Amino acid sequence: MQIIFVLVAMVLGILYNYNFTGFTFNCNLCLFAGLTIVLPSLLNLRFGDLSLVITKKNIIIKNIFANYIILPIIAIVIGLLTNDFGIAGGIFLLSVLAGGGMVMHWIKESNSDEKVGIVLFCINIFFLLLSFYLFRHFSMIFADIFSTNGTTATLVNHLPLRDVLKNLIIIPLITSIVLRIFLPIIPKLMQKNRKMISNISIFLIVFYLFALENNNIIMTIDTLVFMKALIATIAFYISCFIIAKALYNTSNTEERAAFWHLFTRYITIALAISAYSSSLTFGTTIILPIMIAYFIQIPFSIYYSKVLLKDTKEAAVNS
């Protein structure tokens, strides 16, 4: 269902862009994403679960190492091979944004350990500061490698990542604490309607981003450039899958949860950041890998969650 929401939102956003002036990007979009996508997952966190950071340290260390060292290195290699500054930036952005708003859904659907899943989700949320630093730092390096002008590198260095961090992490975290203490009925209602909230939120975000005035040239992108972005994004996700399977035994429910935090990327946040970045530095092609990611990550996650669930049931019967 979510991929239908995404597709319809993309089409409507592009049509709006084509027929009207288009929107101007506003960083408050990240606040909307934080309150509708990040906040519901934070409401699942119980501080007692944080003890898993110690008891499951091997799973967590491998996850951090793969998400913030191995995958970014792979993204750099893929990005350099594309010889396109925007596509390279989009692939690298995907590599440093682990998990996502739907990751807990796939963890639940595949009968994985939800406590390990939510702890890893929160760790990745708090690591967004590192993600933004890596994105900015390596984007400046990409700018030099691809011989982009000095103004571009300067603009990358001044992306408002502090505002993004505040809107995506700090405000949702404080809000989650306040709601659980003073208005516990609201977290219950949000959890009950979480899927509907997520779908509506993603629809509005994707529509808005594709209706931005600086994205109107996406309809004129050369076919070869699109194919280059498609191949690069597929190669990146294949790498994610291979590494996740190599590091984690998916027959174990705890490691299965960690698998999802390696394979899935936070594509909605990536789309928001790429939309802002495209208006300043990267050009429209940075959005292509993020857009394509929706049509790789969601269908494959639907399929593979069923595979893992089937394997789990068969293993239980055989034992």
C-alpha positions, -999 to 999 in steps of 0.1 A, spaced: 0 0 0 28 24 9 44 22 -25 10 32 -41 9 62 -18 45 71 -29 38 67 -66 6 87 -65 23 115 -45 52 116 -69 29 119 -100 7 145 -83 37 165 -72 52 165 -107 19 174 -123 15 203 -98 50 214 -106 43 212 -144 11 232 -142 19 257 -115 49 276 -102 59 250 -76 67 254 -39 98 269 -22 116 245 1 110 251 39 132 234 65 101 231 87 93 201 65 119 182 86 99 191 118 67 177 102 87 145 93 101 143 128 67 146 145 49 122 122 75 96 113 103 97 140 81 105 170 58 74 168 88 51 169 104 70 198 71 64 217 80 27 217 112 32 236 113 21 272 144 33 290 148 -2 306 154 -15 270 186 5 268 203 -22 289 203 -42 256 231 -19 245 253 -38 269 238 -73 266 236 -72 228 267 -52 222 281 -75 195 250 -71 174 249 -33 179 287 -28 173 285 -47 140 254 -26 130 272 7 137 304 -4 120 286 -15 89 262 15 87 288 42 93 320 28 78 314 -1 54 283 12 36 297 48 32 329 34 17 309 13 -8 287 44 -16 319 64 -23 331 38 -47 297 35 -65 295 73 -65 329 78 -81 320 52 -108 289 71 -118 310 102 -126 280 123 -116 281 147 -86 244 145 -78 240 108 -81 272 103 -60 257 126 -33 223 107 -34 239 73 -30 262 85 -2 232 101 16 214 68 15 244 51 30 246 72 61 208 72 69 201 37 84 168 22 93 137 43 85 101 50 95 90 16 82 118 -5 97 99 -14 128 70 -26 105 93 -50 87 108 -62 119 73 -70 132 62 -85 99 92 -109 99 87 -119 135 120 -103 145 129 -91 180 112 -58 184 131 -47 215 165 -51 197 148 -33 167 137 -3 187 171 1 205 189 0 171 163 25 157 170 49 185 208 45 181 205 53 144 183 83 152 210 96 177 237 89 151 220 113 126 244 139 138 273 117 126 253 110 94 249 147 86 286 153 94 297 125 70 273 138 43 286 173 45 323 163 47 323 138 19 301 160 -3 328 186 -2 353 160 -12 330 149 -41 328 185 -51 366 187 -55 368 153 -72 341 161 -98 357 196 -103 326 214 -92 332 251 -85 343 263 -51 310 280 -44 294 245 -44 317 232 -17 311 263 4 273 259 1 276 222 11 295 233 42 267 256 52 237 233 48 214 239 78 221 205 93 217 220 128 181 229 121 175 195 105 190 178 136 168 199 159 136 192 140 143 155 134 157 144 168 156 170 196 120 182 193 105 147 186 125 133 216 114 160 240 78 157 227 78 119 232 89 123 268 63 150 275 35 130 259 43 99 278 44 117 311 15 142 308 -7 130 279 -3 92 278 -36 88 258 -20 105 228 9 80 224 -17 52 226 -38 67 199 -7 73 177 5 37 181 -30 25 173 -31 46 141 6 45 133 3 30 99 -23 55 87 -3 84 102 29 71 84 11 67 50 -5 102 52 28 117 63 48 101 36 22 110 9 23 147 19 61 148 22 67 131 -12 40 153 -29 56 185 -15 91 175 -24 83 166 -60 62 198 -63 92 220 -54 100 246 -80 136 236 -82 126 200 -91 106 209 -122 135 199 -145 133 163 -133 109 157 -162 137 166 -186 164 144 -172 183 124 -199 174 87 -201 211 77 -198 214 97 -166 183 80 -151 197 46 -161 230 54 -145 212 64 -112 191 32 -114 221 9 -118 240 27 -90 210 25 -66 205 -12 -74 242 -19 -68 240 -1 -35 210 -21 -23 226 -54 -34 256 -44 -13 234 -37 17 217 -71 14 250 -90 10 266 -73 40 235 -77 62 233 -114 54 270 -118 59 270 -102 93 237 -115 107 221 -150 110 185 -143 101 173 -175 117 179 -157 150 152 -132 158 176 -107 174 200 -107 145 171 -106 121 161 -73 136 196 -60 130 195 -73 94 166 -48 87 186 -19 102 213 -26 76 192 -33 46 167 -5 50 176 32 46 157 63 59 146 73 25 120 99 35 145 119 55 170 114 26 145 128 2 139 159 24 176 166 27 183 159 -10 155 183 -20 171 211 0 206 202 -12 196 201 -48 185 237 -47 219 248 -36 246 224 -47 239 190 -63 214 197 -89 183 175 -95 202 142 -100 207 138 -63 170 131 -60 171 102 -85 187 76 -62 164 85 -34 133 83 -56 144 50 -71 151 37 -35 114 37 -28 107 13 -56 135 -10 -45 133 -9 -7 96 -12 -2 87 -40 -26 118 -61 -16 110 -55 21 74 -68 15 88 -99 -3 117 -107 21 97 -102 53 74 -129 41 104 -151 32 119 -147 67 86 -154 83 81 -185 63 116 -197 72 109 -191 108 77 -211 108 94 -240 90 123 -240 115 98 -241 144 80 -270 129 112 -290 122 125 -284 157 
